[in-house]
Amino acid sequence: MTHHSLVPQAPALRLPVAQIRQVFRPADVERKLARLQEAGNQREYEALRTVYERMLERGPSAFRSSPRACPTWPACMTSCPISPRCWTT
């Protein structure tokens, strides 16, 4: 038995505004962290070492958004149910 929806379904809205991107190369961070540890003056570079370790823990990928990267932004604004006066450019 097949089911048909009585309510028409709108096509899914796809906006190329945000995506997961690689923001650093782990090999570079590992190399810089090794240099810091070899430098010997641990107290002076403690904060930087902590940042590098956190970067490696969390990984190189981050969710980044960029509305300016969307070529259809004006078309999106006009099709939005919210008043265009609410949008700032």
Secondary structure, DSSP 4 states (H G I P E B T S, - for coil): -----SSPPPPPP--TTEEEEE-S-HHHHHHHHHHHHHH--TTTTHHHHHHHHHHHHH-SEEEEE-GGG-TTHHHHHHHSSS-GGG---
